[in-house]
Amino acid sequence: MRADSFEPVVVDDDQDASRAGRALAVISTQRDQLIILTVHGSIDLLTVPQLGAAVLEAVSERPRGLIVDLTATDFLASSGIAALLAAHAAVTPAGGRFGVVGGHPAITRPLRLTGLDDTLDLYPTLADAFSAMVPD
């Protein structure tokens, strides 16, 4: 794979979820030994297993870093915050980097209110997260 290319892979797009009132799609992209999980929809108790499965799959590839892009996420429940902390714990002990992209207050506010913005690296854009994790 070329270092400057993105090859998106839909990790989980639960077609039945939208009929049940819940929808989540996680798209995995790899670039420069980083895996970017772009999450579309709401992360709540019913959809967080999909995010967890995508994180496990990404971590199994032993990337240099993992970015969870929540710019297309409209809701982040406490179970989603717990999943982000679990992802951080899975990546960082092995020397990997972890970042969360979420410029919208629906995402950043709960992380800041709980003080988790001190634990998780938050970035306003994917470009900011990518440039912080890729050495010059």
N, CA, C and O atoms as a MOPAC input file, in Angstrom:
PM7 MOZYME 1SCF
protein

 N      0.83600 1    -1.17700 1     0.00000 1
 C      0.00000 1     0.00000 1     0.00000 1
 C      0.88100 1     1.23900 1     0.00000 1
 O      1.85600 1     1.30400 1     0.74800 1
 N      0.55700 1     2.20200 1    -0.81200 1
 C      1.29100 1     3.45900 1    -0.83200 1
 C      1.01100 1     4.22400 1     0.44600 1
 O     -0.10200 1     4.18000 1     0.97100 1
 N      2.01300 1     4.92100 1     0.94700 1
 C      1.88200 1     5.64500 1     2.20800 1
 C      0.90300 1     6.80900 1     2.11600 1
 O      0.36800 1     7.24200 1     3.13600 1
 N      0.66000 1     7.32300 1     0.91500 1
 C     -0.22600 1     8.47500 1     0.79600 1
 C     -1.62300 1     8.10500 1     0.31100 1
 O     -2.39400 1     8.97300 1    -0.09600 1
 N     -1.94200 1     6.83000 1     0.35400 1
 C     -3.26500 1     6.43000 1    -0.13000 1
 C     -4.15600 1     6.00500 1     1.02700 1
 O     -3.68100 1     5.54300 1     2.06400 1
 N     -5.42500 1     6.16800 1     0.83000 1
 C     -6.41600 1     5.70500 1     1.79200 1
 C     -7.19300 1     4.58600 1     1.12800 1
 O     -7.62900 1     4.72100 1    -0.01500 1
 N     -7.36600 1     3.49200 1     1.83100 1
 C     -8.15900 1     2.38500 1     1.32500 1
 C     -9.25400 1     2.09100 1     2.34800 1
 O     -9.05100 1     1.29900 1     3.26800 1
 N    -10.42700 1     2.73600 1     2.18500 1
 C    -11.47900 1     2.54000 1     3.16100 1
 C    -12.05000 1     1.12700 1     3.13400 1
 O    -12.21100 1     0.51300 1     2.07900 1
 N    -12.34500 1     0.64400 1     4.31200 1
 C    -12.96200 1    -0.67200 1     4.46900 1
 C    -14.10500 1    -0.50500 1     5.45300 1
 O    -13.88900 1    -0.01900 1     6.56400 1
 N    -15.30700 1    -0.89400 1     5.07700 1
 C    -16.42800 1    -0.82700 1     6.00400 1
 C    -16.30800 1    -2.00300 1     6.95200 1
 O    -16.43600 1    -3.16000 1     6.55200 1
 N    -16.05600 1    -1.68600 1     8.23300 1
 C    -15.88600 1    -2.71800 1     9.24300 1
 C    -17.24000 1    -3.22400 1     9.69900 1
 O    -17.43500 1    -4.42700 1     9.87700 1
 N    -18.17400 1    -2.30400 1     9.88900 1
 C    -19.48800 1    -2.72500 1    10.34000 1
 C    -20.51500 1    -1.69900 1     9.90100 1
 O    -20.42200 1    -0.52600 1    10.26300 1
 N    -21.46500 1    -2.12200 1     9.14500 1
 C    -22.54600 1    -1.26600 1     8.68500 1
 C    -23.82400 1    -2.06700 1     8.86300 1
 O    -24.26700 1    -2.74600 1     7.93700 1
 N    -24.40600 1    -1.99200 1    10.02500 1
 C    -25.53300 1    -2.82500 1    10.39600 1
 C    -26.80800 1    -2.30900 1     9.74300 1
 O    -27.42800 1    -1.36800 1    10.23900 1
 N    -27.19800 1    -2.92100 1     8.63300 1
 C    -28.37300 1    -2.48200 1     7.89400 1
 C    -29.65200 1    -2.63500 1     8.71700 1
 O    -30.56800 1    -1.82200 1     8.59400 1
 N    -29.72100 1    -3.67200 1     9.55600 1
 C    -30.91100 1    -3.86500 1    10.38100 1
 C    -30.98800 1    -2.86100 1    11.52200 1
 O    -32.06500 1    -2.63100 1    12.07100 1
 N    -29.85900 1    -2.26200 1    11.88400 1
 C    -29.83700 1    -1.33200 1    13.00300 1
 C    -30.71300 1    -0.12000 1    12.73600 1
 O    -31.38600 1     0.36000 1    13.64700 1
 N    -30.71900 1     0.38700 1    11.50400 1
 C    -31.51100 1     1.57700 1    11.22500 1
 C    -32.99900 1     1.29000 1    11.36100 1
 O    -33.77800 1     2.17900 1    11.70500 1
 N    -33.38700 1     0.06700 1    11.09400 1
 C    -34.79400 1    -0.29400 1    11.26400 1
 C    -35.16800 1    -0.35600 1    12.73800 1
 O    -36.32700 1    -0.14200 1    13.09100 1
 N    -34.21700 1    -0.64200 1    13.58700 1
 C    -34.47800 1    -0.74800 1    15.02100 1
 C    -34.30300 1     0.59900 1    15.71400 1
 O    -34.39500 1     0.67000 1    16.94000 1
 N    -34.04900 1     1.68000 1    14.95200 1
 C    -33.90000 1     2.99200 1    15.55100 1
 C    -32.47000 1     3.29900 1    15.96200 1
 O    -32.21500 1     4.33400 1    16.57700 1
 N    -31.54900 1     2.43000 1    15.63800 1
 C    -30.14800 1     2.68000 1    15.95000 1
 C    -29.34000 1     2.41300 1    14.69500 1
 O    -29.62600 1     1.47600 1    13.95000 1
 N    -28.34900 1     3.22600 1    14.46900 1
 C    -27.52300 1     3.02100 1    13.28200 1
 C    -26.10400 1     3.45200 1    13.59400 1
 O    -25.86900 1     4.50400 1    14.18800 1
 N    -25.17400 1     2.62400 1    13.18500 1
 C    -23.76700 1     2.94700 1    13.34000 1
 C    -23.01100 1     2.29200 1    12.20300 1
 O    -23.22500 1     1.12100 1    11.89100 1
 N    -22.13600 1     3.04800 1    11.59400 1
 C    -21.23200 1     2.51100 1    10.57900 1
 C    -19.82400 1     2.92400 1    10.97400 1
 O    -19.58400 1     4.07000 1    11.35400 1
 N    -18.89800 1     1.98400 1    10.88100 1
 C    -17.50100 1     2.25800 1    11.19300 1
 C    -16.69100 1     1.92500 1     9.94300 1
 O    -16.71100 1     0.79400 1     9.45700 1
 N    -15.98800 1     2.91700 1     9.43900 1
 C    -15.17200 1     2.73600 1     8.24100 1
 C    -13.70900 1     2.79800 1     8.65300 1
 O    -13.26900 1     3.76300 1     9.27800 1
 N    -12.96600 1     1.76700 1     8.30100 1
 C    -11.55400 1     1.67800 1     8.65400 1
 C    -10.69900 1     2.05500 1     7.45000 1
 O    -10.90700 1     1.56100 1     6.34200 1
 N     -9.73200 1     2.94100 1     7.68900 1
 C     -8.80700 1     3.38300 1     6.66100 1
 C     -7.39500 1     3.27900 1     7.23100 1
 O     -7.17700 1     3.55300 1     8.41200 1
 N     -6.44600 1     2.88800 1     6.40300 1
 C     -5.07300 1     2.79000 1     6.86300 1
 C     -4.18900 1     3.71200 1     6.04300 1
 O     -4.28400 1     3.77000 1     4.81700 1
 N     -3.31700 1     4.44000 1     6.75600 1
 C     -2.38600 1     5.35400 1     6.08700 1
 C     -1.16700 1     5.55500 1     6.97600 1
 O     -1.30600 1     5.84800 1     8.16400 1
 N      0.00100 1     5.40400 1     6.42100 1
 C      1.26200 1     5.59900 1     7.14800 1
 C      1.29000 1     4.85300 1     8.47700 1
 O      1.65800 1     5.42900 1     9.50000 1
 N      0.92000 1     3.62200 1     8.47300 1
 C      0.90000 1     2.73700 1     9.64300 1
 C     -0.04000 1     3.21900 1    10.74100 1
 O      0.09200 1     2.81900 1    11.89800 1
 N     -0.97700 1     4.06800 1    10.37900 1
 C     -2.03100 1     4.49600 1    11.29000 1
 C     -3.33900 1     3.91600 1    10.79000 1
 O     -3.56200 1     3.80500 1     9.58400 1
 N     -4.19600 1     3.54900 1    11.71700 1
 C     -5.54700 1     3.12900 1    11.33600 1
 C     -6.51100 1     4.20400 1    11.81200 1
 O     -6.47200 1     4.64600 1    12.96100 1
 N     -7.36800 1     4.60500 1    10.90100 1
 C     -8.37300 1     5.62200 1    11.19000 1
 C     -9.73000 1     4.95500 1    11.13400 1
 O    -10.12000 1     4.40300 1    10.10500 1
 N    -10.44900 1     5.00700 1    12.24600 1
 C    -11.81800 1     4.49600 1    12.29600 1
 C    -12.75200 1     5.69300 1    12.25800 1
 O    -12.79300 1     6.48500 1    13.20000 1
 N    -13.49500 1     5.82500 1    11.17900 1
 C    -14.46100 1     6.91200 1    11.03900 1
 C    -15.82200 1     6.35900 1    11.40900 1
 O    -16.31500 1     5.41100 1    10.79900 1
 N    -16.41900 1     6.97100 1    12.42200 1
 C    -17.66900 1     6.46800 1    12.98400 1
 C    -18.81800 1     7.38000 1    12.56200 1
 O    -18.78300 1     8.59000 1    12.78500 1
 N    -19.83800 1     6.77400 1    11.94600 1
 C    -21.03000 1     7.50500 1    11.50800 1
 C    -22.21700 1     7.04300 1    12.33800 1
 O    -22.48200 1     5.84400 1    12.42900 1
 N    -22.92900 1     7.97900 1    12.94100 1
 C    -24.13200 1     7.63300 1    13.69000 1
 C    -23.99400 1     7.93600 1    15.16500 1
 O    -23.21400 1     8.79700 1    15.57100 1
 N    -24.76600 1     7.21200 1    15.96200 1
 C    -24.80100 1     7.40200 1    17.41200 1
 C    -24.09100 1     6.25900 1    18.11700 1
 O    -24.27700 1     5.08900 1    17.78000 1
 N    -23.27600 1     6.61600 1    19.09900 1
 C    -22.60300 1     5.59400 1    19.90300 1
 C    -23.31200 1     5.54500 1    21.24300 1
 O    -23.20700 1     6.45700 1    22.06300 1
 N    -24.03900 1     4.45300 1    21.44200 1
 C    -24.77400 1     4.26700 1    22.68200 1
 C    -24.66700 1     2.81200 1    23.11100 1
 O    -23.90200 1     2.04600 1    22.52500 1
 N    -25.40900 1     2.43400 1    24.10400 1
 C    -25.32500 1     1.08700 1    24.65500 1
 C    -25.60200 1     0.01300 1    23.60300 1
 O    -25.01200 1    -1.06700 1    23.65700 1
 N    -26.48000 1     0.29200 1    22.65900 1
 C    -26.83000 1    -0.70100 1    21.65100 1
 C    -25.81700 1    -0.78600 1    20.50600 1
 O    -25.66900 1    -1.83800 1    19.88500 1
 N    -25.12300 1     0.31500 1    20.22700 1
 C    -24.21000 1     0.32100 1    19.08700 1
 C    -22.73700 1     0.21500 1    19.46800 1
 O    -21.89500 1    -0.02700 1    18.60400 1
 N    -22.41800 1     0.39200 1    20.73600 1
 C    -21.01500 1     0.37500 1    21.15100 1
 C    -20.31300 1    -0.96200 1    20.87000 1
 O    -19.10100 1    -0.95000 1    20.65700 1
 N    -20.99900 1    -2.10600 1    20.85700 1
 C    -20.28700 1    -3.33500 1    20.48400 1
 C    -19.69800 1    -3.28300 1    19.06800 1
 O    -18.65500 1    -3.88600 1    18.81800 1
 N    -20.34100 1    -2.58400 1    18.15300 1
 C    -19.81200 1    -2.44100 1    16.80300 1
 C    -18.49600 1    -1.65600 1    16.82400 1
 O    -17.53800 1    -2.01600 1    16.13900 1
 N    -18.46000 1    -0.59300 1    17.60900 1
 C    -17.23400 1     0.19000 1    17.73100 1
 C    -16.14800 1    -0.66300 1    18.38800 1
 O    -14.99800 1    -0.65300 1    17.94800 1
 N    -16.50400 1    -1.38600 1    19.42000 1
 C    -15.53500 1    -2.25200 1    20.09900 1
 C    -14.94200 1    -3.29600 1    19.17500 1
 O    -13.74100 1    -3.55900 1    19.22000 1
 N    -15.77300 1    -3.89100 1    18.33800 1
 C    -15.29300 1    -4.89600 1    17.38700 1
 C    -14.34600 1    -4.27100 1    16.36700 1
 O    -13.33900 1    -4.87800 1    16.00400 1
 N    -14.66000 1    -3.07300 1    15.90800 1
 C    -13.79500 1    -2.38600 1    14.94800 1
 C    -12.45000 1    -2.03900 1    15.58000 1
 O    -11.40900 1    -2.14500 1    14.93200 1
 N    -12.47600 1    -1.62600 1    16.84200 1
 C    -11.23000 1    -1.30900 1    17.54700 1
 C    -10.38500 1    -2.56900 1    17.71000 1
 O     -9.17600 1    -2.53700 1    17.47800 1
 N    -11.00800 1    -3.67400 1    18.10600 1
 C    -10.26200 1    -4.92600 1    18.26900 1
 C     -9.61400 1    -5.36300 1    16.96000 1
 O     -8.46300 1    -5.79900 1    16.93900 1
 N    -10.35500 1    -5.24300 1    15.88500 1
 C     -9.80700 1    -5.60600 1    14.57900 1
 C     -8.63100 1    -4.70000 1    14.21800 1
 O     -7.61000 1    -5.16800 1    13.71400 1
 N     -8.78100 1    -3.40400 1    14.47800 1
 C     -7.71100 1    -2.45500 1    14.16300 1
 C     -6.47000 1    -2.72800 1    15.00900 1
 O     -5.35400 1    -2.72300 1    14.49100 1
 N     -6.65500 1    -2.96100 1    16.28600 1
 C     -5.52400 1    -3.19500 1    17.19200 1
 C     -4.80800 1    -4.49800 1    16.85200 1
 O     -3.59800 1    -4.61000 1    17.04800 1
 N     -5.54200 1    -5.47600 1    16.34500 1
 C     -4.91900 1    -6.75900 1    15.99000 1
 C     -3.88000 1    -6.59600 1    14.87000 1
 O     -3.00000 1    -7.44200 1    14.70700 1
 N     -3.98800 1    -5.52100 1    14.11300 1
 C     -3.02800 1    -5.25500 1    13.04100 1
 C     -1.76800 1    -4.55700 1    13.55000 1
 O     -0.84200 1    -4.30500 1    12.77900 1
 N     -1.73100 1    -4.24900 1    14.83900 1
 C     -0.58300 1    -3.59800 1    15.49300 1
 C     -0.14400 1    -2.32500 1    14.77600 1
 O      1.00500 1    -2.21200 1    14.34900 1
 N     -1.05600 1    -1.37500 1    14.64600 1
 C     -0.69200 1    -0.12600 1    13.97700 1
 C      0.21200 1     0.72800 1    14.86900 1
 O      0.29700 1     0.51700 1    16.07800 1
 N      0.86600 1     1.67300 1    14.25800 1
 C      1.66800 1     2.63500 1    15.02000 1
 C      0.74600 1     3.55200 1    15.82100 1
 O      1.13400 1     4.09200 1    16.85600 1
 N     -0.47000 1     3.71700 1    15.32700 1
 C     -1.42900 1     4.56400 1    16.01900 1
 C     -2.83800 1     4.30100 1    15.53800 1
 O     -3.06200 1     3.74900 1    14.46000 1
 N     -3.78300 1     4.71200 1    16.36600 1
 C     -5.20400 1     4.56100 1    16.04700 1
 C     -5.88200 1     5.90200 1    16.26200 1
 O     -5.75200 1     6.52200 1    17.31700 1
 N     -6.60200 1     6.33200 1    15.24800 1
 C     -7.38700 1     7.56100 1    15.33000 1
 C     -8.84300 1     7.17700 1    15.20300 1
 O     -9.22900 1     6.49500 1    14.25400 1
 N     -9.65800 1     7.61100 1    16.15700 1
 C    -11.10000 1     7.40500 1    16.08300 1
 C    -11.70800 1     8.74900 1    15.71100 1
 O    -11.70800 1     9.68800 1    16.50700 1
 N    -12.22300 1     8.82500 1    14.49700 1
 C    -12.77800 1    10.06100 1    13.95200 1
 C    -14.27500 1    10.08900 1    14.22300 1
 O    -15.04100 1     9.31800 1    13.64400 1
 N    -14.67500 1    10.98800 1    15.11000 1
 C    -16.08400 1    11.09200 1    15.50400 1
 C    -16.76000 1    12.32400 1    14.91600 1
 O    -17.78600 1    12.76300 1    15.43600 1
 N    -16.21000 1    12.89300 1    13.84600 1
 C    -16.82300 1    14.09000 1    13.27200 1
 C    -18.18700 1    13.80300 1    12.65300 1
 O    -18.99400 1    14.72000 1    12.50300 1
 N    -18.46100 1    12.55000 1    12.29100 1
 C    -19.76800 1    12.18100 1    11.73300 1
 C    -20.63500 1    11.48200 1    12.77600 1
 O    -21.63400 1    10.84600 1    12.43900 1
 N    -20.24800 1    11.60500 1    14.04300 1
 C    -20.99700 1    10.99300 1    15.13700 1
 C    -21.88200 1    12.06200 1    15.76300 1
 O    -21.41900 1    13.16600 1    16.05000 1
 N    -23.15500 1    11.73600 1    15.97300 1
 C    -24.07100 1    12.73900 1    16.50500 1
 C    -24.38900 1    12.56300 1    17.98300 1
 O    -25.03100 1    13.42800 1    18.57900 1
 N    -23.94900 1    11.45000 1    18.59300 1
 C    -24.22900 1    11.22100 1    20.01000 1
 C    -23.17000 1    10.30500 1    20.59000 1
 O    -22.80200 1     9.30700 1    19.97000 1
 N    -22.67700 1    10.63500 1    21.77500 1
 C    -21.67800 1     9.83300 1    22.45700 1
 C    -22.14500 1     9.59100 1    23.88200 1
 O    -22.05400 1    10.47400 1    24.73500 1
 N    -22.64300 1     8.38900 1    24.13300 1
 C    -23.10400 1     8.02100 1    25.47300 1
 C    -21.91800 1     7.60600 1    26.33800 1
 O    -20.79700 1     7.46500 1    25.85000 1
 N    -22.17900 1     7.41600 1    27.61200 1
 C    -21.11500 1     7.00500 1    28.52600 1
 C    -20.50600 1     5.66700 1    28.11800 1
 O    -19.31700 1     5.44000 1    28.34100 1
 N    -21.29500 1     4.78600 1    27.52900 1
 C    -20.74400 1     3.51200 1    27.05200 1
 C    -19.76000 1     3.74500 1    25.90500 1
 O    -18.79300 1     2.99700 1    25.76100 1
 N    -19.99400 1     4.76000 1    25.10300 1
 C    -19.06300 1     5.12200 1    24.04200 1
 C    -17.77300 1     5.69100 1    24.59700 1
 O    -16.69200 1     5.42600 1    24.07200 1
 N    -17.88700 1     6.47600 1    25.66300 1
 C    -16.69500 1     7.00800 1    26.32700 1
 C    -15.87300 1     5.85500 1    26.89700 1
 O    -14.64700 1     5.84700 1    26.79100 1
 N    -16.54600 1     4.89300 1    27.49500 1
 C    -15.84900 1     3.70900 1    28.02300 1
 C    -15.14300 1     2.95200 1    26.90600 1
 O    -14.03700 1     2.44900 1    27.10500 1
 N    -15.76100 1     2.86300 1    25.74300 1
 C    -15.13600 1     2.18900 1    24.59800 1
 C    -13.89600 1     2.93800 1    24.12300 1
 O    -12.90900 1     2.31700 1    23.72900 1
 N    -13.94000 1     4.26800 1    24.15900 1
 C    -12.76900 1     5.05500 1    23.78500 1
 C    -11.62600 1     4.82800 1    24.77000 1
 O    -10.46800 1     4.71500 1    24.36800 1
 N    -11.95000 1     4.76300 1    26.04800 1
 C    -10.92200 1     4.49700 1    27.05700 1
 C    -10.32800 1     3.09800 1    26.87700 1
 O     -9.12200 1     2.90900 1    27.03800 1
 N    -11.16300 1     2.13000 1    26.54700 1
 C    -10.67800 1     0.76500 1    26.30000 1
 C     -9.77800 1     0.73700 1    25.07200 1
 O     -8.76300 1     0.04000 1    25.06300 1
 N    -10.13800 1     1.48300 1    24.04500 1
 C     -9.30700 1     1.55100 1    22.84100 1
 C     -7.95800 1     2.18300 1    23.16800 1
 O     -6.91700 1     1.70300 1    22.72000 1
 N     -7.98000 1     3.24800 1    23.94000 1
 C     -6.74600 1     3.90400 1    24.37000 1
 C     -5.87400 1     2.91200 1    25.14000 1
 O     -4.66700 1     2.83800 1    24.90800 1
 N     -6.46900 1     2.16500 1    26.03700 1
 C     -5.73100 1     1.18500 1    26.83700 1
 C     -5.17300 1     0.05000 1    25.98600 1
 O     -4.13500 1    -0.52000 1    26.32100 1
 N     -5.84100 1    -0.28000 1    24.90300 1
 C     -5.38200 1    -1.37000 1    24.03000 1
 C     -4.22600 1    -0.94200 1    23.14000 1
 O     -3.39600 1    -1.77300 1    22.77100 1
 N     -4.15300 1     0.32600 1    22.79100 1
 C     -3.14900 1     0.79900 1    21.84100 1
 C     -1.88900 1     1.32100 1    22.54000 1
 O     -0.77900 1     1.01200 1    22.10800 1
 N     -2.04000 1     2.09000 1    23.59100 1
 C     -0.89900 1     2.79900 1    24.16400 1
 C      0.11100 1     1.92800 1    24.91100 1
 O      1.29400 1     2.26600 1    24.87200 1
 N     -0.25600 1     0.83400 1    25.58700 1
 C      0.78500 1     0.05500 1    26.26600 1
 C      1.81100 1    -0.54100 1    25.30400 1
 O      2.95700 1    -0.77700 1    25.68700 1
 N      1.41700 1    -0.77800 1    24.09900 1
 C      2.32400 1    -1.34400 1    23.09700 1
 C      3.13500 1    -0.25500 1    22.39800 1
 O      3.81700 1    -0.52200 1    21.40800 1
 N      3.06100 1     0.96300 1    22.91300 1
 C      3.81700 1     2.06400 1    22.32400 1
 C      3.08900 1     2.79300 1    21.22000 1
 O      3.65900 1     3.68000 1    20.58500 1
 N      1.83200 1     2.43500 1    20.97800 1
 C      1.05700 1     3.08000 1    19.93200 1
 C      0.49700 1     4.41100 1    20.38000 1
 O      0.41900 1     4.70500 1    21.57300 1
 N      0.11300 1     5.19900 1    19.41600 1
 C     -0.51300 1     6.49800 1    19.68400 1
 C     -2.01700 1     6.34600 1    19.52600 1
 O     -2.48000 1     5.49200 1    18.77000 1
 N     -2.77400 1     7.16300 1    20.22700 1
 C     -4.22700 1     7.12100 1    20.15900 1
 C     -4.75500 1     8.54500 1    20.15300 1
 O     -4.30500 1     9.38900 1    20.92900 1
 N     -5.70800 1     8.80500 1    19.27500 1
 C     -6.31400 1    10.11900 1    19.21700 1
 C     -7.77900 1    10.03200 1    18.85300 1
 O     -8.22600 1     9.09400 1    18.19400 1
 N     -8.51500 1    11.03500 1    19.29900 1
 C     -9.94200 1    11.13800 1    19.00900 1
 C    -10.17700 1    12.45700 1    18.29100 1
 O     -9.73800 1    13.51100 1    18.75200 1
 N    -10.86900 1    12.39400 1    17.16500 1
 C    -11.23200 1    13.59300 1    16.41700 1
 C    -12.70600 1    13.86400 1    16.68400 1
 O    -13.55900 1    13.00200 1    16.47500 1
 N    -12.98400 1    15.05300 1    17.14000 1
 C    -14.37500 1    15.41800 1    17.39600 1
 C    -14.48200 1    16.90400 1    17.66300 1
 O    -14.32800 1    17.34300 1    18.80200 1
 N    -14.73600 1    17.65700 1    16.66000 1
 C    -14.84100 1    19.09500 1    16.82600 1
 C    -16.19500 1    19.56600 1    17.32400 1
 O    -16.34900 1    20.73500 1    17.67800 1
 N    -17.17900 1    18.67700 1    17.35900 1
 C    -18.53700 1    19.05400 1    17.74300 1
 C    -18.71100 1    18.94800 1    19.25900 1
 O    -18.22000 1    17.99700 1    19.86700 1
 N    -19.40200 1    19.91000 1    19.87700 1
 C    -19.60600 1    19.87400 1    21.32700 1
 C    -20.31400 1    18.60800 1    21.83400 1
 O    -20.11800 1    18.21500 1    22.98400 1
 N    -21.12500 1    17.97200 1    20.99500 1
 C    -21.79100 1    16.73000 1    21.43200 1
 C    -20.76500 1    15.65100 1    21.74900 1
 O    -21.04500 1    14.72900 1    22.51500 1
 N    -19.59200 1    15.76000 1    21.16800 1
 C    -18.52100 1    14.79400 1    21.40300 1
 C    -17.52700 1    15.32500 1    22.43400 1
 O    -17.18300 1    14.61700 1    23.38000 1
 N    -17.07400 1    16.53800 1    22.26400 1
 C    -16.01800 1    17.06500 1    23.13100 1
 C    -16.51300 1    17.44400 1    24.52500 1
 O    -15.76700 1    17.32400 1    25.49700 1
 N    -17.73000 1    17.88900 1    24.63200 1
 C    -18.23100 1    18.34200 1    25.93900 1
 C    -18.21600 1    17.23400 1    26.98600 1
 O    -17.68200 1    17.45200 1    28.07400 1
 N    -18.78100 1    16.04400 1    26.71100 1
 C    -18.73000 1    15.00700 1    27.75000 1
 C    -17.30300 1    14.58100 1    28.09400 1
 O    -17.02400 1    14.22400 1    29.23800 1
 N    -16.40400 1    14.61400 1    27.11900 1
 C    -15.01600 1    14.24100 1    27.39100 1
 C    -14.33000 1    15.29300 1    28.26200 1
 O    -13.51800 1    14.95600 1    29.12300 1
 N    -14.65200 1    16.54100 1    28.04000 1
 C    -14.05700 1    17.61300 1    28.84800 1
 C    -14.68600 1    17.67000 1    30.23500 1
 O    -13.98400 1    17.89000 1    31.22200 1
 N    -15.98800 1    17.47600 1    30.32200 1
 C    -16.65300 1    17.50600 1    31.62300 1
 C    -16.15900 1    16.40200 1    32.56000 1
 O    -16.09900 1    16.59200 1    33.77400 1
 N    -15.81500 1    15.27300 1    31.99900 1
 C    -15.32900 1    14.15700 1    32.80300 1
 C    -13.82300 1    14.21600 1    33.02800 1
 O    -13.27300 1    13.38800 1    33.75300 1
 N    -13.15400 1    15.18300 1    32.41600 1
 C    -11.71000 1    15.30800 1    32.55700 1
 C    -10.91800 1    14.35800 1    31.68200 1
 O     -9.69600 1    14.27300 1    31.80500 1
 N    -11.59900 1    13.64400 1    30.79900 1
 C    -10.91600 1    12.67100 1    29.95500 1
 C    -10.12700 1    13.31000 1    28.82400 1
 O     -9.36100 1    12.63400 1    28.13600 1
 N    -10.31100 1    14.59900 1    28.63100 1
 C     -9.49200 1    15.28000 1    27.63700 1
 C     -8.03700 1    15.36300 1    28.08700 1
 O     -7.15600 1    15.67300 1    27.28400 1
 N     -7.77500 1    15.08400 1    29.38600 1
 C     -6.40400 1    14.98900 1    29.87800 1
 C     -5.79700 1    13.62100 1    29.57800 1
 O     -4.57500 1    13.48500 1    29.50600 1
 N     -6.64200 1    12.61300 1    29.40500 1
 C     -6.18600 1    11.24200 1    29.13000 1
 C     -6.14100 1    10.96500 1    27.63700 1
 O     -5.17800 1    10.38700 1    27.13300 1
 N     -7.16800 1    11.37200 1    26.94300 1
 C     -7.27900 1    11.12800 1    25.50200 1
 C     -6.82000 1    12.36200 1    24.73600 1
 O     -7.17600 1    13.48700 1    25.08700 1
 N     -6.03700 1    12.14900 1    23.70200 1
 C     -5.63900 1    13.26200 1    22.84200 1
 C     -6.80800 1    13.59800 1    21.92700 1
 O     -7.21700 1    12.78200 1    21.10100 1
 N     -7.34400 1    14.81100 1    22.08000 1
 C     -8.47000 1    15.26900 1    21.26300 1
 C     -7.96400 1    16.22100 1    20.18900 1
 O     -7.11400 1    17.07500 1    20.44000 1
 N     -8.50600 1    16.05500 1    18.98800 1
 C     -8.13000 1    16.89300 1    17.86300 1
 C     -9.39200 1    17.42500 1    17.19300 1
 O    -10.38700 1    16.70800 1    17.09400 1
 N     -9.36000 1    18.67900 1    16.73100 1
 C    -10.55000 1    19.24100 1    16.07200 1
 C    -10.78300 1    18.69600 1    14.67300 1
 O    -11.92000 1    18.66100 1    14.20200 1
 N     -9.70300 1    18.26300 1    13.99300 1
 C     -9.84800 1    17.73800 1    12.63100 1
 C     -8.98200 1    16.49400 1    12.46200 1
 O     -8.04000 1    16.26600 1    13.22000 1
 N     -9.31700 1    15.71000 1    11.46900 1
 C     -8.53800 1    14.52700 1    11.13900 1
 C     -7.12700 1    14.92200 1    10.69700 1
 O     -6.15800 1    14.23600 1    11.02300 1
 N     -7.01500 1    16.00700 1     9.96900 1
 C     -5.69700 1    16.47800 1     9.53000 1
 C     -4.80700 1    16.80900 1    10.72700 1
 O     -3.61300 1    16.51200 1    10.71000 1
 N     -5.37800 1    17.42000 1    11.76100 1
 C     -4.61100 1    17.73200 1    12.96900 1
 C     -4.13800 1    16.45500 1    13.66000 1
 O     -2.98400 1    16.36100 1    14.07800 1
 N     -5.02000 1    15.48800 1    13.77700 1
 C     -4.65700 1    14.22500 1    14.42000 1
 C     -3.58400 1    13.50700 1    13.61600 1
 O     -2.61700 1    12.99100 1    14.17600 1
 N     -3.75600 1    13.47900 1    12.32100 1
 C     -2.80100 1    12.78400 1    11.46000 1
 C     -1.42900 1    13.42800 1    11.54400 1
 O     -0.42900 1    12.72600 1    11.69400 1
 N     -1.36300 1    14.73900 1    11.45200 1
 C     -0.06200 1    15.41600 1    11.48900 1
 C      0.60500 1    15.28900 1    12.86000 1
 O      1.83300 1    15.29500 1    12.93800 1
 N     -0.16800 1    15.17500 1    13.93700 1
 C      0.40700 1    15.00200 1    15.26800 1
 C      0.98800 1    13.60200 1    15.44400 1
 O      1.89900 1    13.41300 1    16.25000 1
 N      0.48400 1    12.63000 1    14.71300 1
 C      0.91600 1    11.25600 1    14.88600 1
 C      1.94100 1    10.77200 1    13.86300 1
 O      2.55100 1     9.71800 1    14.04400 1
 N      2.12600 1    11.52700 1    12.80900 1
 C      3.08800 1    11.14400 1    11.78200 1
 C      4.34000 1    11.98500 1    11.96400 1
 O      4.27600 1    13.21300 1    11.91700 1
 N      5.49200 1    11.32700 1    12.17300 1
 C      6.71800 1    12.10600 1    12.35500 1
 C      7.09700 1    12.85000 1    11.08200 1
 O      6.81000 1    12.40600 1     9.97000 1
 N      7.74300 1    13.98600 1    11.27100 1
 C      8.17300 1    14.79500 1    10.11000 1
 C      9.28600 1    14.12400 1     9.35300 1
 O      9.76500 1    14.66200 1     8.35500 1

